[in-house]
């Protein structure tokens, strides 16, 4: 096992990784920007180094500065968390060049799955169903319209290098498609450095189901079951639960088998997630996240497997600590993401958290990187915490989450808790009858 690991991230996920490192006796090194000098993850790590100015490009995204700190601190490995450099193939290669382990997949895997067009081709070759769409990037709005007319509207414009719902837009007709093509080409170029777009058939009312996989350097690949992430706002997940409810056993097994096929085709190492769109008894590959997911805690709860620990074992050259036959699912878990944002407009709500009193206990898991006195700045994603309800039944998990949300006391800034309270009480959520259109249709 590693002696010392640098965590190239901040906030909730940095604190989460620190916990798993500590449980294995691994020392941790935090990095922080000027804005995060007094952040919780800085306090919890064994060592901490300033990485630069508040802007992420000057600190958490500054590859050479992160590597400089890693060498200065004499770490064995870097865990990138999620976001920032977590799916950056160039950073992974630079780690390899410097003799530092990147805790994640190989750079070749990151390159393939980081390009959505290449990923589609990889999945097709592996026998995994994909949404009907263009075989490669579409070069112009006119070409996009021509292709859309061949498969029928509505269609989805998607950034080839995109992720996190950025660079995606549904178009119902040719005029809307031309506008969407132009605006998303600019957006993709700004966010990802590439304006390359492709076109997919837009499914009318799908569910968003994803399967957690783990792989090691010995060829072992297992799945930890599926999560339902259908409750989304503008392609950003709001609630996630495990296991997914309302799937036939046959479809559930097909999804899990497809995820294993996909991961094996990549000789996948570390933790990853295969995301699928599901309509009735049909499913299609959406994308693969080659990193730890924000919603990984719900899977950890129902399997009692520490996914970050498994990443550390694999990164250190060890085999997975669990075989497929040993994975056992018990109970239900549902996660809500608490954001510093206005619950009506969803605009970010920066400021000082005067009081942060959020429940946790046997039936509630709290993952957070903030506390009373934390300054929420406009420089980063405004997620404050993840609140996970746990129960022997799905109804118990939802009821526990709802009660915990009611007991939250966060003062000094606005949060989306009122929005989450409404959602967890909605009959369609309670009955497990939601699709990706749920928020748009009901809120």
N, C-alpha and C positions, 0 to 999 in steps of 0.2 A: 504494500500500500504506500501511497505517497507520504512524504514527510510534511510538505507544505504546498498549499494550493492558493493561487491568486484568483479572486472572484472579479471578473471584468464586468461588473454590473452594479446596481444600486437598489435601494429600497427593499420592498417585500421579498423579491427573489434572492437578493444577496443574503438577507437574514435567513431565508429558508435553506440555502446551500450551506451556510455556516453551521446550522444545526446538524446537518448530516455529517459534515466534516468532523465536528466535535465528537459525535457519537462513535466515529471510527478512530479517534485520536489523532486526527490530521490538523496541523496548524493552518490558520487562514490569514490571508493578506487581503485587505480591502483597498479599493481605490475610491477616490472621491473628487468631485469638482469643487470649485470655490463655493458654489451654492449648497453643497452637501457636507460642508466641513463638520457640522454638528449632527449629522444623520445617525440613525440608530445602527445601521450596518457598520459604520465606522467604529462605533463604541463596542460592538459585539465581536469584531475580528481581533485576532492576536496582534496584528500590525496593520497600519493604514498609511497610505501615501497619497498626496495630492496629485491629480492627473492633469489639471489645467483649469481653464475658465469654465463658466457655467454652461455655455453652449456644449451640447453633446459632441459636436464635431471637434471641439477643442480638448475634450477630456475622454469620455467613455468610448467615443468612436475614433480616437487618435491611436491607431494601431502601434505606431512606433513608440509613443509615450507609454502605452500599456506594456509593451515588450521591454522597454527600458526599466520600468519599475519591477517587472517580473525577474529580470536578471539581477537587478540591484538587491532584491529581497531573496534571491537564490531559491526560487520556487521550483518544484518539479513539474507543475501543471497549471493550466489556466482553465477555469470553468466559466463559460461565457453567459450562463443563465439563458434568458430568452430576450429577443430584441437585440439592439445594438450590434455586436459582432458575432452573435451566436450562429448565424448561417452564412458567414462571410468566408468563402473559400480561400481568398487571398490571405486573410488573417490566419486561417488554419495552416496554410503553407508556410507562412512566416514563422509560426510557432515551431513547425517541424524543422525549418532551417536553423532556428536558434536552439534546438535540442530541448524544447519544452513541449510537454504533452498537451494537446488540445483535447479537452474532455468533450467529445462529440464524434460525429462520423468523419470518415476520410474526406479530404478536400475534393476528391473526384466525385464523391457522392453529393457533396454540397453543391458542386457545379451543375451536375445533372438536374437535381431536384430544385435548384434555385432558378432554373429556366423552365417556365411552365410549359413551353412547347416541347422541350427535350423530355420533361417529366411525362407528358402525355405519351410520347413515343416509347419511353421506357415501360410504362404501364401496359400499353398495347402489346408490346413484345412479351411481357410477363403474363399475358392473358387476363388482365384486369380490365373490366368494362370502363370505358371513358365516355363522357358526354359528347355527343356529335359536335364536331367543330372543325376549324381550319387545321390543316396538318402542319402549318408553320405560321410565322408572322404575316399579317396582312399589311401591305405597304401603303395603302391609301384608303381614303374614305369611300371612293368609288368602288374599289375592290371589295371593301367590307360590305357595301350594299349589294353587290353582285353575289357574294357568297351567302349573305343572309337570305336573299330571295331564293337561293337553291335549297336551303334547309328550313325556311319559314320563320316568321317572327312569333314571339319575341326572341331576341338574342342578347347575349351578354358580351360586352366589350371587356377584355381583361388584359392587364399589363403582364407581359411575358416574364418580367423580372420581379413582379409584384408580390404582395403578401399583406396580411392584416386588413383585407378589405379595401386597400388603397388602389386606385386605378381600375376600379370595377364599376360598370354601370349597365343597367338594362335598357334596351331600346325596343319600342313597340312598332316602329315603322322606319322608313328610309330617312326621313328628315331628322328624326330623333337620333338615329344611328350616326349620321354625319356629324351632328353636334357632339355626341358622346365620344366619337372617335377623336375629334380635334381636342376637346377638353382633357380627355384621359391620356392622350399622347403627351401633352404638356405636363400633366400631373405626374405621369410615370417617369418622364425625363428628370423632373425636379426631385422626386423621392428616391428613385432607384438608379439614376444615371443612364437610363435607357428608355426611349419612348416606344419600344417595340410592343405591338399589340396583337392579340389574336381574338378570334370570335368563336363563341360557343352557343349552342342552343340553350335558351333560358328555360329551365323547368318551372312550371307554373306554381306548384305548391309543394315543394319537397321538404323532407326533414334533413337535418344536418347531423349525420352520425359519424363518429370517428373511432378508430381502433388504436389503442396504445400498443406499441411493439418495443421489444428489447432485443438487441443482438450483441454478440461478442466476437472476439477475434478467432474463435475456434469453430465458427460456423453455426453456433447455436442461435436460433431465432425463436422467440416465443411472443404470444400476445397476452395482454392483461385485460382483455375484454373491451367493451365499447362504452362510449359516452354519447349522450344526446345533447347537442349544442344548438338546437333549433331556435331558441329564443334569442334573437339578435336584433340590434338596431343599426341600420345602415352597414350591415355585414360585420358589425362588432358584437361579439358574444356578450350576453347579459347574465343568463343563468346556464349552468351546465350540470348534468346529473349522470350518475352511474349506478347500476347499469341502465341502458336505454329501455324504456318501457314500451309495451305494445308491439314489439317485434315478434314475428313468428319464429319458432326455434330454428326452422330451416333457413330463414333469411339471416338470423343472427350468426349461424355457423358459416354461411356463405361469406358474410362480411369479414369475419375473423380469418377465414381461409384465404380470402383475397389479400388481406393485409399481410399475412405470412408470405404469400407468393411474391408480393411486391417487395418486401424487405429482403427476402432471399435472393431476388434477382439483382439486388444492389450489393449483396454480401454486407448487409447493414450491420454497423457497430454502434453501440450506445442506445439512447432512448429516442424514439421517433413516433410520429402519429400519422396514420393514413386517414384522410378525411374523405367522406363519401356523401353524395346526395342520394336520398332514398325517396322513391315515389311508389306507393303500393308495394309490390314485391320485386321491383326493379331497383338496382343501385348502380351508381357511376362514380368513378374516381374524380375527386375534386382537386386535391393537392396533397403533398406530404410536407409536414413540418419536421425538419431534420434537427430538432432541438427539444428541450423541455417545454411543455405546454403550460400556459397560465393555469389551466384547469386540471393539472395532474393530481391535485390533492383528492379529488373525488375517487379516482382510481386507487390511490394509495389506501384510502379508508376502506373500500370494499374488498381489497385483496390483502391488506396488511403487508404490503411490500413497499419499501422505501425506494422510490425510483431514482432519487439522487444518489443514494448509496450504490445502486446497481451501476449507474454511470461511472462512479468512482472506481468500482471494482473492474469494470471493463477497460476504463482508461489506464489503469495500472497493469493491464495485461492479464487479469484474472478472468476466469469463466463466470458466467452468470451464476448467482448463488441459488437460483431456483430453476427447476425444469417445468415444462408445460404441465405435466401430470400433477405437479405439486401446487399449481395455482388454484386457489379456492376463493370463491366469491361469497361474501356474507353481508347481508343487509343492503342499505341504500345510502347514497350521499348526494346532496345537491348544493351547489356553490353559487353564491351571489357576489358580484364584483362591486365593491363600494368605491365610488369615485368622488373626487372633489369637483363637483359640477352642479349647476343649477338644475333641479329636477324637472323644470318645465322647458327651459330653452336648451339645456345640455351644454351651455357654455362653461368652460373651466372656471373654477372658483378659487383662485390662489389666495393665500393669506396665512395667518398663524392659527394653528389648531390650539385653541385655548383649553379645551377638554376633549380627551379621547378615551371614552369609557365604553368598550365593546365587550360583550360577554364571551366567555369561552369555558369549556368544561368537558365532561364525559361525552355529551351529545352535540357539542359545538366545537369545531376547530376554527381557530383564527390564525391566518397567515397575514402578517403586516410588517411594514417597515417604518411605521410612524408611531408617535406617542403624543401626549400633551406637550405643547411647546414646539412641535415640529413646524417649520416654515414650509408651506406648499408653494413652490415657485412655478412660474409659467414655462419653465424650460423643458419639462419632461412630462411623460404621460401622467395624468392626474389620478391614477388608481391608488387608493389608500390602503385597501385591505381586501382580503377574500374571506368571506364568512361561509362556513360549510356546515349544513345541517346533517345530522347522522341519525339513522333509525333502523330498526329491524324491518320496517316496512317503508314503502315510499311515502305513505301518508304521514308517518311519524317523522321522517326526515324533513318534509315540507313544513309540517307544523312546528318543528324545532327551529327551523330557519326563520319562519315567520315570527315566532316569539322572540328570537334573538335580535331580529331587525327592530322589533318594537321596543326592545330594551336598550338599544344603542343610544348613547348620549355623546354626540360630537358637536362641539360648539366652536365658534370663531370663523367657520367657513360653511358654505352650503354643500350638501351632498345629495346624491341620487337616491338616498334611502326611501323617501316617499314613493318614488317610482317603483323601487323594488318591492315595497310593501303592497302596492296595488297589484303588481304582477303575481306575487305569491298567493294572493287571494282570488285571482281570476279563476272561474270554473274550468276553463279549458286547460289551464296549467295544473290545477288540482286533479283533473281527470286524465292528464297526459295526452291531450288532443291538440298539440301545437305543431305548426310548421314554421318555416323561416319567414312567413308572411305575418305571423302572429302580432308582433308589435305594430306593424304598419296598419293592420286591419282594426286593431282594438285600442290603440293609443294614438 
